[in-house]
């Protein structure tokens, strides 16, 4: 999940946007659209999400201590996601998701 309005705002101002949990610890990998794109491009779900972040011009940092995953994570520069696939991945974050996340963060700051 990402915050499209904030990302676009900062990018317009020339500020690089990064994620603290770039691929969300794999929480979204089992979603049908990601699985379909993984098959379509013959890439892992992590590679699909990392490529999406790069094409969004985000500063993408993939954390892992596993050598095989390090090699896999580097293998995202040899293909591009088609525009319609980017739209599909963008749609995985709804306005309601962003609102719920904002509310959770506000609550954690209050407590």
Helices and strands as residue ranges (DSSP letters): H 4-12, E 17-18, G 24-26, H 32-41, H 45-55, E 58-59, H 67-74, H 83-90, H 95-110
